[in-house]
Amino acid sequence: MADYRKFLPLNDELFDYLQSNTTEPDAVQRSLINRTRELGDSRRMQIAHPQAVFMTFLTRAIGARSAIEIGTFTGYSALAIARGLPADGSLIACDVSEAWTAVAREAWKTAGVADRIELRIGPASQTLGSLAPDVTFDLAFIDADKESYIEYYEALLPRLEAGGLLLADNTLWEGKVTDSSIDDSPTRSIRAFNAHVAADPRTEQVLLSIADGLTLIRQRPDTG
Ligand SMILES: C[S@@+](CC[C@H](N)C(=O)[O-])C[C@H]1O[C@@H](n2cnc3c(N)ncnc32)[C@H](O)[C@@H]1O
C-alpha cells in the first residue's frame, strides 16, 4: 500500500453538498422514501439515494441484462437496478418479508419496472439453491442477513457472467469493522466476509466508502 493516504472524511455539510450535486430522487423514489420512513427504525435499512444512483449507473454501464438481489425490503435498491436494465432485462429480488415487499411491489408498478422484477419470498439460501444450474447473472447485489454473506457470495460468484459484478452492501458496517471493542455477530460476519473476499484469488475487489460501504467484486479475467 502507498504511504500517501488520500481520502476525505465527510461531515454533514459535505454530505449535503454531495447530495445536492447528485441526481435527485424522482417522484417515485421520494414517495418510496416517505413510505419507508413510516416504518420507523427499520427505514434505516433502505440504501442511501446516492448509492441508488450509483447502482443504476453501474447496471447500465456494464450493460447488465440479468440481475439478482438478496435483501429487497421496500424495494429501493431493486428499483435502482431495474431502472438500469433494458426493458427485456430481469431481476430476481429475494426477501423473507411479504409486508415489506408489498410496499416494493407498489413502487415498482408505479415506476413501470414491475415486469422486469421477479420477487421470490423465502430464505435466500433456499431461493439460490432452487436456481437451475445454468442460470447466470450480470449483476448480483447482497444486502440481507450479514451472517450469510459468505454463503451468498460463494453461491453467486460461479453464476456471474464474464464481466459481471457482485456488489456487497454495508461492508464498513457503521465503522464497527475496525472497532475492536465490538464483537457482535453481524460485525464479526462482515469482518469475516471482507477478509474472505480480500483473500480470494479468483476475484478483484474495491471497497468504496459510499454510504455504509459498498464492495464491488468481479472475477479476475484469467480465472473465468
Ligand atoms: C438491509 S434490508 C435490504 C434493503 C434494500 N436493499 C433496500 O434498498 O431498501 C435487508 C433485507 O433482507 C431481508 N432478509 C433478512 N434475512 C433474509 C434471508 N435469510 N433471506 C432473504 N432475505 C432476508 C430482510 O427481510 C430485509 O428486508
The ligand as a Tripos MOL2 file, in Angstrom:
@<TRIPOS>MOLECULE
LIG
   27    29     1     0     0
SMALL
NO_CHARGES

@<TRIPOS>ATOM
      1 C1        -30.9490   -4.0560    4.6330 C.3       1 LIG1
      2 S1        -32.5120   -4.6760    4.1550 S.3       1 LIG1
      3 C2        -32.4410   -4.5200    2.3970 C.3       1 LIG1
      4 C3        -32.5730   -3.0820    1.9530 C.3       1 LIG1
      5 C4        -32.8780   -2.9440    0.4750 C.3       1 LIG1
      6 N1        -31.7810   -3.4270   -0.3210 N.3       1 LIG1
      7 C5        -33.2400   -1.5240    0.1120 C.2       1 LIG1
      8 O1        -32.5740   -0.8890   -0.6940 O.co2     1 LIG1
      9 O2        -34.2110   -0.9910    0.6660 O.co2     1 LIG1
     10 C6        -32.3180   -6.3980    4.4200 C.3       1 LIG1
     11 C7        -33.4870   -7.2570    3.9540 C.3       1 LIG1
     12 O3        -33.0410   -8.6220    3.9970 O.3       1 LIG1
     13 C8        -34.1330   -9.4370    4.3010 C.3       1 LIG1
     14 N2        -33.6340  -10.7230    4.8000 N.ar      1 LIG1
     15 C9        -33.1300  -10.9960    6.0290 C.ar      1 LIG1
     16 N3        -32.7800  -12.2890    6.1070 N.ar      1 LIG1
     17 C10       -33.0470  -12.8440    4.8990 C.ar      1 LIG1
     18 C11       -32.9090  -14.1420    4.3520 C.ar      1 LIG1
     19 N4        -32.3970  -15.1540    5.0650 N.pl3     1 LIG1
     20 N5        -33.3000  -14.3590    3.0790 N.ar      1 LIG1
     21 C12       -33.8190  -13.3480    2.3370 C.ar      1 LIG1
     22 N6        -33.9760  -12.0880    2.7980 N.ar      1 LIG1
     23 C13       -33.5980  -11.8400    4.0650 C.ar      1 LIG1
     24 C14       -34.9290   -8.6270    5.3210 C.3       1 LIG1
     25 O4        -36.2830   -9.0390    5.3350 O.3       1 LIG1
     26 C15       -34.7330   -7.1910    4.8100 C.3       1 LIG1
     27 O5        -35.8310   -6.7790    4.0220 O.3       1 LIG1
@<TRIPOS>BOND
     1     1     2 1
     2     2     3 1
     3     2    10 1
     4     3     4 1
     5     4     5 1
     6     5     6 1
     7     5     7 1
     8     7     8 2
     9     7     9 1
    10    10    11 1
    11    11    12 1
    12    11    26 1
    13    12    13 1
    14    13    14 1
    15    13    24 1
    16    14    15 ar
    17    14    23 ar
    18    15    16 ar
    19    16    17 ar
    20    17    18 ar
    21    17    23 ar
    22    18    19 1
    23    18    20 ar
    24    20    21 ar
    25    21    22 ar
    26    22    23 ar
    27    24    25 1
    28    24    26 1
    29    26    27 1
@<TRIPOS>SUBSTRUCTURE
     1 LIG1         1 GROUP 0 **** ****
